[in-house]
Amino acid sequence: MVETIGLAVIPLIMILIGFLWREHYPKNINWVYGYRSFRSMKNQQTWEFAHRHFAKNSLILGTALVVFNIFIFLFFDAEQLNIWVPIHLAVLFLTILPTEIALRRSFDKNGEFKK
């Protein structure tokens, strides 16, 4: 039962964050809420870029996980669902990597946009 809830909740959280942060991310750089990394907190431009990029990735991967879940629920027994929760958590945390790569490619070490 817990595995089933975990498989449903993780993609839904990712989709919710994706929709929310596309336009309604935290406007001010802070240490409490938002996509917080060394690169994203350099300045307002990097902060906004990181949130939009992360939102896009979260929306895409969350939707992919929903499709993947449908496949899992159709072809696997309930007893086997616990093996998929760590994979979902890994996908959730792996949404960070492309955002950090995009920040590194788009901005220099001082947070200025590369030309």
N, C-alpha and C positions, 0 to 999 in steps of 0.2 A: 504493500500500500504506500509506504513512504517513498519507494523508488518511483512509483507511478506519479506521485505528486511532484517529486523532484524533476522528473522528465517533462512534466507539463509546465512547471513554474519557471525554470531556467530560460527556456526560449521566450516565454511571455514577458519576463523581466527585460530581456534583451530587446524585444520589439518595442516595449513601452519606453525604454531609455532611448531607442532610436527615434521614435516619433517625438518624444519630449525634447530631446537635445538638438534636434535639427534646427529649431528656431528659438526654443525656450531654455537654453542652457543658462547656468548661472552667469550673470553679466559681469560681475566683479571677480577678479582673481582672489581666491580664498583657500584656506587649508581645511575647510570643513566639508564642502559639497562640490562635486564636479569632477572632471577628468584632471586629476592632479599628478603632474610629473614635473621633473626638473625642466624639461624642454617646454612643456605647455604653459608653465607659469613664468616664463621669461618676460612677457609683456602681453598687452591686450590682444594684439594680432595673433600671437601664437596660441593664446587661450581660446579665441574664437575658432581658429583653424582646427585645433585639436578636438574641440567639441563637435564640430560639424563632421569631421572625418570619422571620429569614433562613432557618432550617431549613425552614419551611413553603414559602417561595418557592422555595427550591432544589429541594425535592421535587416541587413542581408543575411548575416549568419543566424540570427534568431529565426527568420523565416525558413532558412534551410533546415534548422533543427526541428521545426514543426513538421516539415515534410519527412524528415528522417524519423521522427517519432511515430508518424502514421505507419511507416514501414515497420518499425520496431513492434508496435502494438499488433500489427497484422500477422507477423511471422515469428514472434517469440512468445514463450510462456511467461507468465507473471513472475515466476521464480528466477528467470534469467534477466530481469530488468535491472537488477542491481549492478550489473557490469557496465551499463551504459551511463549511469550517473557521473562517474569520474570523467568520461569522455565529454559529456555536456559541460561540466565544470571547466575542463581544459579549453574547450572552444570559447567559453565565456571569458576566460583570462587571456586567450590568444588574440582576442580582438584588440588588445593593447599593442601588440607587436607592429601591425601595419600602420597604426597611428604614429608610433614613435619613429618608424622608418620614414613616413611622409613628413613628419616634422623635421627630421635630420636632412632630408633632401630639399625641403622648401625654405629652411631658415638656417642662417649661419649660427655659430656658437654664441653670438650676442643676441640672437632672436630677431635679427634683421632678415627680411625676405631676400633670398638669393635671386639675382637677375639672370 
